[in-house]
Amino acid sequence: MSVFRRFLDRFSKSQVEGEVASKRELQGLLKQICAAIAVAGALYHLYTAAYGTSSIMTLRVVHWAFLSVLVFMLYPASRRSPRNAITAADALFALAALASSAYIYFRWKAIVDNAGFTNMTDTIMGAIMVVVVLEACRRAVGMPLTVIAGIFLVYAYLGPCMPGMLAHKGYSISRIVSVLYTTTDGIYGTPIGISASYIVLFILFGAFLQASGGGKFFTDVAFALVGRSPGGPAKAAVVSSGLMGTMSGAAVANVVTTGTFTIPLMKKSGYQPHVAGAVEAVASSGGQIMPPVMGAAAFMIAEIVGVPYAKVALAGVIPALLYYIYLYYMVHVQARKWGLSGLSKEDTPDLKQAFVERGHLIIPVVVLVYFIIKGYSPAMGVFWSILFSVALAMLRKTTRMNLKSTLGALESAMTGTITVAAACAAAGIIGGVVSLTGLGLRFSSILTAWAGDSMLLGLFLTMVASLVLGCGLPTSAAYIILAVLSAPALEKLGVPPLAAHLFIFYFGCISTITPPVALSAYAGAAIAGADPMRVGWTAFKFGLISFVIPYMMIYRPRLMMIGTALEIILAALFTTIGVLALVAAVQGYAWRPCKLYERLAFLAASALLLLFPLHVGVTGLGLALVAVAAVPQMAAERRRTQCAAAGN
């Protein structure tokens, strides 16, 4: 067991280091060249957001050309590679990426005009691009996704050797490469298209808000609102990470951004290191499901399901709020159990001052929400939001951006897109093979056969697959694989398309706080100086509601804003009561430590209010059980308060 634990600790450490600390720090001319490439790429995407481009293929090719070159400049091939300069191999890969991108940029229209027929040069350049994508993915994302993409390539070639329903006729290398390189079904498919059209722009939006002080504004507001209450720093971590999540859907990036400030304050106020790291990890992971931006895969959902992004974001509002209500109340109850206090008045930011200095920076977020609600494309909405953020930042000296900070925001946004784009390119290989071989239909048939007519069993099997894939893959990559493999099966079992894709998306998101490989938790552990596995299991406890929410979206469509206003409000209200009951059951504490019967009553009530479709009888019984447990707790707390007052 100790050997296994050491392996997990070593694996988690390497994963976190690969996620947040593996970039090179180039020096001199190389640094300037890299910055120039990144800034040029960012400006190109701002231009296409405003004026469009000649074709989606052109946008995707240019997008990946910029980012693939940056991969080989900024991400070393191994731990032994230099950290301040590139090697000959790096330069060779960068040139290969640029050459194969330039070739398809000028060649793809001729291939289309020729009914898709390719020649030997096309195959050679395509093979180079496949190798470039795999190596870029290995460097920027990690080995798990690279291996999976490689397995799919082998599967496409060795189809006749596969067993049972997995067998197919097999395809030649030229045919495989042709699909992956020259069409929009492979490397330049939907995943990289989402990265090029939406993700890079939203990362740009977040970068400009951060550069102008928007991140500090959200953090100051959170600490001003809840910092002085019991467990204030932890509550502020929940609120600030939720607010940060509105403009950044990257879980690990959120941990290392807000966690460097919130985790030490939590430890200072009395939270144990493993709890402090877990709270920040769970709070940051929720940013992936928090509208209006959500995570990268949310844009893929809109594209694949064929619905406006606004509909996806709207469906995610109540589930995201339930997630943060659970976490906030968990933190509150934990603070009461341990008798923790909040920050002193001197250490708490002033709310009025925060709004005076940086309050205007919330306007770009409002503008973004307005554009999304009005049905404009996300690209157009975020483009205008970026312009507003730049213009409004000039109104205050404390937020004003100069040329250096503006170029820095452009550069950081483009380099911050690298890992997502590399994952999307590799996911494109997987999607291309699935489309070419018909594996999606086969996998769907297998899953349907295993589940039979049971929707619940089908959902459970999909959940397991999502969590397993999410252990080693970014959320976007895990989602795109299961979107083509599992979502059709869920739809056959009667799950509405949007709900099916959100179900997969949610479980891919929470894999970052699910041991044994919980990257957000391990990033929090690194900052907190705590045992990674202990932080991981604590994060699992603090994020337990996230395993229930996806099922609630299936069985309670009212939580996805489907139904009348009264139905939606009642569903949200009763579900919230169930969430609070679950916290009391998990913590064994509400207003005071729970007696056994009270804890069991809270647990039974949460099951009835969360896991069953809303019904007068079931909901009434759940509320009655809450009363059975809560009334004695409230009475005891009232007596304690009265005694304390009398003693004074």
N, C-alpha and C positions, 0 to 999 in steps of 0.2 A: 504493500500500500504506500509506503514511504517513497518507493521508487517511482510509482505512478504519480504521486503528488509532486515530486521533484521535476518530473517530466512536464507536468502541466504548468508548474511555476516557470520553468525555463521557456516553454512554448508561449505562455502568456506574455512574458517579458519581451521575447523576440517579436511577437505580434504587435505589441504596443510601440516598441521602438521603431518597427517598420512603418507603423501608422503615423507616428507623430514626430519622429526625430531622425529619419534616415536621409533627409535631403542634404546635398552638399552645400557648403558655403564657399562659392567660387570667389576668386580674387582678381583684381586688376581688369584687364581687357576682357577676359572671359565673363566676368560678372556683368560688365557693361553690355556685352553682346547678348547674354541671356536675358537681361532686363529689357533690351531693345526688342527682342523677339516676343517677349511676353506682352509688352506694351502695344506693339503692333497688332498682335493677335486680339487683345482686348478692344482696341479701337476698331478693328475689322468687325467684331461682333456687335459693337454699338452701331456701326454704320449699317450693317444688314438688318438690325432690329428696327432702324428708322426707315430705311429705303428698300429693304428686301434684297434678294439675290436672283440670279438668272434661273437657278434650279436648286432643289433640295440636295441633289448630288454634289453640286459645287460647294454649297455651304458645308456639308459634312466632310468632304475631302479636305477643304482648306482648314476646317476646325481641327481635324485629326493631324494634319500636317504640322501645324503650329505646336500642338501639344505633344506629338510623338518626338519631335526634335528636342523639346524641353525635357522630356522624360530622360533621355540619354545624356543630357547635360547636367541635370540636377540629381538624378538617382544613380548611385554607384552600382556596379555589377555585383559587388560582394563587400563584406566587411573589411577586406584587405585593400580595397580600392582607395585611392587618394580622396580626401574630403574637400580639397580646395582647388582641384584641377581635374580635367578630363583625361582619359587615356586614349590610346589609338583605337581601341575597340569601341569606346564610346563614340568617337568621331565617325568611325565606320558605320555604326548602327544609325547615327543621326543622318548621315549622308544617304544611307539606304532608305530610311524613312522618308526623307525629302524627295529622293529620286522616284520611288514607287508612288508617292502621292502626286508628284508632278506628272508622271506618266498617265495615271488614270484621270487626272484633271483634264488633260488634253485629248485623251483617247476614248473616254466613255461614250461620247455622243456618236462616234463612228461605230462603236460596238452595237449601240442601240439601233442605228440605221441599218446595220448588217444583221438584224434579227437575233442579236445575241451571240453570234458566232465569234470565236476568239482564235488567235494564232499562237504560235509558240512563244513569241515575245510577251504576249499578254499573260501567258501561264507562268513564265519565269518571273516577271515583275509581280504577279499576284502571289507567287510562292514567297518572294522576298517580303511582301507586305504581311503575310501570315506569320512569318518568323519574327518580323518587327513587332507585331501586335503581341505575340506570346512573350517575347523578351521584355517589352514595355510593361506588360501586365505583371510579370514575375518581379520586376524591379519596384514598381510603384504600388502594387496591390498585394503581392505575395504569391507563394507557390500554390496554395489550394486551388484558386480559380484557374491558374495556368494549367495545372494538371487536369482539371475537369475539362477545360477547352481541348487539351490534347487528346483526352479519352474520346471526346465526341468526334474529333478528326479521324481517329483510328476506327471508330464505329462506322463512319461514313464510307471508309475504304474497305473494311472487312465485313460488310453486311452479310454475305452468304455464310460466314462462319459463326454468326450469332445464334444463340439458342432460341427456340420457340417463337413467340410473338415478336421478339426483338429483331429477327432476321429480316433482311431486305436484299435486293439484287446486287448491291454494292456499286460504287461509282469510281471512275478513274480519277487520278490526281488532277488532270486538267479540268474535268467537270466540277470537282469540288472547289478548286481554286477559282474557277470562273464564277460560280455562284457567290463565293465569299468576297471576291474582289471587284467584280464588274457590275453587280446588281445592288439593289437596296434591300436585299434579303439577308445579307451577310454582315461584314465588318461595317459597312455604311448603311446599316439597317436602322430600325426604330431606336434602339438604345443610344447609338452615337448621335442620331438625329435629335433626340431629346436633350442630350448634352450640349449640342451645338445651338439649338433653338431657344432653350429655356435655362438650363442649369447654369451655364457660364454667366448668363445675364443676372440671375438671382444672386450668384456669388459676387458679381460685380456690385450689385446693390448693397449687399451686406458689407463689402469691403469699403465702400464709400461712407456708409453709416458709421462703421468703426473708425475710419480715418478722421471723421468729423466729430467724433465723440458720442455717437449714438449708443454704443455699447456701454459706455460709462453712465450715460443718462439712465438707461434701463436698470443698471445695477444700483445706482444711487436711489432711484425711485423705490426699488424693491426693499432696500435696507431702510429707507426713510419710513416706509409703510409698516413693515413688520419687524424691523431689526431689534426693537426694544421689547418685544413680547417674548414670553418663554420660548427658548430655542430659536431666538430671532435669526441668527446667522444661517441656520438650516432652512428656515422658512424663506429667508431672502434668497438663498440658493435656488429654492424651488421656483419662486416668483421670477427672479432674474433670468434663470435658464429657460423658463417658459416664454418670457418676453423675447429673449435672444433667439428662441426657436422660431419666432415669427419671421425671422429674416435669415436664419441659417438652419438647414436641416441636417447638418453633419454632427453626429453624436459625439465622436471622439474629439473632434475639433472644439465642440462646445465645452467638453470637460476641461481640456487644457487651456481654454480661454477664460472661462468664468471660474473654474476650479482653483486656479492658482491664487485667487483672491478669497473665495468662499471657504475652501477647505481649511486653510490655516485659522480663519476666524471661527469656524465650527469647533475645531480642536481647542482653541483658546477659551471658548465658552463652556467647555466641558464634554463635548462629544468625543467618544472614543475614535481613534483614527480610522478603524475599519468602517464605522458608521458614517463618518464624515465623507469618506471616499465613496461609499455606496449611495448616499443621498445625492451627491453631485452627479454620479453616473446615471442614476435613474431620472433625475431632473433633466439632464442634458439629452438623454435618449428620447425623452418625450418631445423634444424639438422636431423630431422626424415626423411626428403625427400632428403637429400644431399648425393649423392654418394661420395666415394665408399662404405661406410658402411651402411648409411641409418638407418631406425629403424628396430626393431626386426621383424616386420611383413613382411618386404621386403624379408627376407629369407623364410618365409612361402609362399609368392607368388611364388617364384622359385620352391619350393617343390610341391605345389598344382597344379600349372599350368604345371609343368613339363618342365621348361626351365632353362638354365644355369643362375646362379645369375648374371653373367656379362651382360646378356641381360636385366635383370630387372634394374640394375644400369645404363646401357647405356640409357635406355628409360627414366630414371629419370633425366638426366643431364640438358637438356634444361628447363624443368619445374622448377627445383630447381633454376637455374640461373634467370629465370623470376621472381620467388618469391623474391629473394634477390635484384634484380634490382629495383623492385617495392618498397621494404622496404627502400633501400638505397636512392632512389630518394625522397621518402616521408620524410625521415629524412632531406635530403638536403633542400627541399622546406620549411619544417617547420623551419629550422634554418634561412633561408633567410627571412621568414615572421617575425620572432621574432628578427632579427638582432643579432643572436648569433655568438660568435666567437669560435675559437678552443682553444686548449691547448697552453700554452706558450712553447717556445723552451726548457726551463729548465725542464718542466714536460713531455716532449715527449721523449720516448725511442729512442736511436740511432739505425738506421736500420743496419748499418755496424757492430756495436757491437753485436746486436742480432744475426746476421748470424755468426759472428766469434765465439761467445760463444755457440750457440745452433743450428746453421744452419744445422749441420749434422743430427739432429733429424728428418728432413723431409725425409731422405732417406728411413726409414722403411715404410712411407706412399707410397712413390714411388714404393717400392718393392711390397707392397700389391696391388696397382693398376696394376702392371706388371703381377702378378700371376692371377689376376681376368681376365685381358684382354686376357692372354694366354690360358684361359679355365681351369686352375687348380681349384680344389675344394676350396671353401672359407676357409675351415678348414686348408688345407695345406698352402694356401697363408698367412693366419693370423699367423700360427705357425712359418713360416720362418720370417715373419715381426717382431714377438716378439723376436726371436733370434737376428735379426739384431738390434733391438732397444736396447737390453741388451749389445750387443757387441759394438755398436757405442757410447753408453753412456759412455763407459770406456775411450774414446779418450780425453775427456775434464774433468778437475777437477770439473768444475761447474755442469756437468751432471752425473758424476760418481756415480754409485749406490753401496752401501755397502750391507752387508747381511741383516741389519735391514730394509733398504728401499726396498730390493727385496722381503723379506717376507711380508712387509707391502703391496706391490703391489699385491702379490698373495692373501693375505687376503681380501683386499678391493675389488678386482675383484669378488671374490666368494660371498662375502656378498652383493655386488652390483647387483648380479644376482638374489637374493632371490625374489624380487617383480615380476620380469618377469617370473621366473619359477613357482611361486605360481599362477600367472594369467594363465600361459599356462596349468598347471595341472587342474585348474578349467575349463578352456576352453575345455580341453580334455573330461571332464564330459559332457559338452554341446554337443560337437561333437559326442561323443559316443551315446548319446540319439537320436540325429538327425539321425545318421546312423541306429540305431536299429529300430526306429519307422517310418522311411521314411518321417520325417517332412520336410526335405529339398525339396522333390518333391512337397509336399502339399503347402508349402510356396511359392515355385516358381510358382505353378499354380495360387495361389491367386494373387501374384504380377503381373503375366502376364495378368490375367483377369482384374485387375484394370487398367493396363496400356493400354490394348488393343493392337493395332499395333503401338502405339506411343513410340518410343525409348526415346524421351525427357521426357515424363511423367514417364516412368520406371526409368530413371536416377534421376529425381527429388524425387520420392518416396524413392529410395535407399539412396539418399543424406540425406533426413530427418531421415531415420532410422539410418544411420551412425552417424549423429550428436547427436541424442538422446542417442544411446548406448555409444558414446564416452564421454558423459557428466559424466558418473559414472564409466567407465571402462578404463583400459589401452588400448592403441592403438592396441596392439597385440590381446587382448581378443575381442575387438569390431570387429576387422578385421575377426578373425576366425569364429565368429558367422555369420556375413553377408556373408563370403566366402561360407559357406555351405547353406545359406538360399537365398541370393539375387543374387549372381554371376551367378548361372545357369539360372535364369530368364533373366538377362541382356544378356546373351549369346543367349538365344532364340530370343531376340529382335534384334539380329544382331550385338551386341557389341563383338569385338574380345576378347578372354579369358584374355590375359595379360592386355588389356585396362580396362576391367571390374574389374579386381582385383585391379589394380592401382587406379581406381576411388574410390573404397571402402576404400582402404588404405589411400588415401589423405584426405578424409573427416573424417576418424577416427583420423588422425594426427591433423587436425586443430580444432578439438573439444576442444583441450587444450587452445585455445584462443577465444572460442565461448561462450559468456554468455548464460544462467545464471551460468553454472558451468565450469569455465575456469581455470584449475589447474595451468598452466604455468603463466597466468596473475596474479593469486592470490599469487603465490610464489614471483613474481616480486613486487607485492603490499606490501608483508611483508617486503621485503628488502628496498623498497622505502619509507615506512611509509605512504602509500597512501590508499585511500578508495578502497577496492577490486573490487567493482562493477564498479567504474569509470575507474579503470585500465582495467577491462575486456572489457568494451565498447570501450575504446581507442585502445586496442589491436585488437578488431574486425575491427576498421577503418584502422589501419595500416596493417592488414593482409587481407584486402578485396580481393586482387587478388587471394588468395588461394581458394576462392569460384568459381572462374572462370576457373582456371587452369585445374581441373579435366574434365570439359566439353570440354575444348580445346583439351585435349588429345584424346577424343573420336572423335570429329569432325575434328581435324587436326592431323592425324597420323604422319605428317612430324615432329611434335614436339617430337615424340617418336623415332626419328632417323629412320623412315621408308620412303624410297624414295631415289632419287639421291641426291648427295651433294648439287647441285644448288637448288633443291626444299627445302631441309632442311634449307639452309642458308636464302633463301628468306622468308620462313615461320617464322623463328626465328626473322629476321629483322623486318618484318611488325608487328609481334606480340609484339616485344619490343617497337615499336613506339606506339602501342595501349596501352601498359602498362604505358608509360610515359604520354600519354594523359589522362589516368584514374587518375593518380596522380594529374595532374593539375586540373581535374574536381572535385576531392574529396577535395583538399586543397583550391580550388578557387584562385590559385596562380601559376604562372610559373616563368616569369622574374619579374613580378610585380603583384599586385592584379588584378584578372580577372574581366572584365566587364561581365554583365549577358550573352550577346550573345557569348562572348568568352568561358565562362564556359559551356554553352549549346553546343557549337561547339565541345569542347574537349570531353564532355560526349557522344555526338552522334558519334564522331570519334572513341572513345574507344569501343563503342558497335559494330560498324561495323568491326573494326579491331580485336576484341577479340571473339565476340559471333557468327559470321557468318563464314561459310566455305570460305577460300580464293578464290576470284574470281576477275577477272580484273575489272569489273564494281564496285563491292562492295568495294574492296580494294582501287581502285582509288578515290571513293567518300570519303572514310575514310581519305585518305591522303590529299585530298583537304580541308576537314573540319579542319584537323590539321593545315594546312597552313593558313586558314582563321583566326584561333585563335592565332597562334604562330607568324605570321609576324608582326601584330601590337604590340605584346608584345616585340618582339626583337627590333623593331624600337624604341619603347619608352625607352627600356633599353639602346640602343646605344646613344640616345639623352641625357639621364641622365648621362651616363659615360662621354660624351663629355663636358657637362656643368660642371661636377665635375672637369674634367681636366682643363677647362678654368678658373674655380674659383681658382684653385691652382696656 
